């Protein structure tokens, strides 16, 4: 089994807030992430696919095609957007890195499966020190 990872990036704003809680509890739990005027991140997304090398190309999947898929189905939909308001696949959910990563998987997995490749991992780096990995 061979693994191929493509890295892309996007910028997005969000706010972590539980409407069932008081302002004090939200600020205590989410800190700066509960800023009423939102805050943003320069995200880096690592998408890893797995498969066997094709004898006619030596690829498991074309890395340029993987970039197109990630940009078309993820980055173009969330880059320079507000995750809480503008991103359909995040509606009604906490916009944590964890939820965002799982939902990115849900967007990519059927597309990649239709292209004949298996999604192995989505890694989302929210900051240089915080990242989430999801393996389905």
Number of C-alpha atoms within 10 A of each C-alpha: 7 10 16 18 18 16 15 16 16 18 16 18 20 23 22 22 22 15 8 8 10 11 14 10 13 19 17 11 14 15 13 14 18 19 15 13 9 14 15 16 14 15 19 18 24 19 24 18 22 17 17 13 14 10 8 6 9 10 14 20 22 11 15 9 12 20 16 12 16 23 17 12 14 22 21 12 16 20 18 16 18 19 24 21 13 15 14 11 17 19 12 9 13 17 19 16 18 17 15 18 23 18 17 23 21 13 15 18 20 14 16 17 11 9 13 12 17 19 22 18 20 25 23 25 20 20 11 9 6 9 16 17 17 17 12 11
